[in-house]
Amino acid sequence: MKKRASLFVALFAFLTAAAFPQGNFLKKGQSGLGFSGAYAANSSASGFTGTTGVALGGIFDLAFGLGWASYGSEDLTDLKATSLSPELRAHVIKQNSSRSPVSVSLSVGHARDNFRSPDLDEAGYTYKANSLFVGGTVSRDVRVSAKAYLQPYVGLRHTSTTYTLIDDLGRMFSDKGGIASFEAGLPLVYAFSWRTLLVVQPGLTLNKDATTFAVSLGLVYVFNKPAGD
């Protein structure tokens, strides 16, 4: 079961990254709110997540995601899970506010996953996972029209997870694992106005266990114009 749990955690670690990139689309000095929903799937799991985030000064992102997943398991029937995921991202280089040809961001976050299944309920077992993930991405804005641009990105992420099983007698069994992932995506950003941005973001994440496809739809509301505009 450990391998399939790691697939689930990797799935939602990627969803968190894909679903709240509001600071990517703001210039230095701008702040705003982001709201998004995403779907992800690989050969073992599929699920949805919703994310709310705030961008501060175009430099920092704070976000919170809530996700749900279900997947096939050889060990447990109707296995499902819920994920809670806060994350902090820092945009250390911004192409749209400097002479740099690319933008660079770093992120750190935590995910808590609670699993449920009729088999677990019948046995009186509790199964959960706690993950810490760190990563970085490089992206570039590519203008396609006066109101739209693409922002292709690539990135690396490492997820460290502790899996915990509590049996019907209250005994606790734990195990740890880590997984590195490569990420790539192609967000399309459309500006209804300087204040309101629509983002459609397909992406892939690859690791030694699975290849996961995800797509998110988000709305970014900008509070202010950058200094000098």
Buried (B, 14 or more C-beta within 10 A) or exposed (E): BEEBBBBBBBBBBBBBBBBBBBBBBBBBBBBBBBBBBBBBBBEBBBBBBBBBBBBEBBBBBBBBBBBBBBBEBEEBEEBBBBBBBBBEBBBEBBBBBEEEEBBBBBBEBBBEBEBBBEBBEEEEBBBBBBBBBEBBBBBBBEEEEEEEBBBEBEBEBBBBBEBEBBEEEEEEEEEEBEBEBEBBBBBBBBBEEEEEBBBEBBBBBBBEBBEBBBBBBBBBEBEBEBEEE
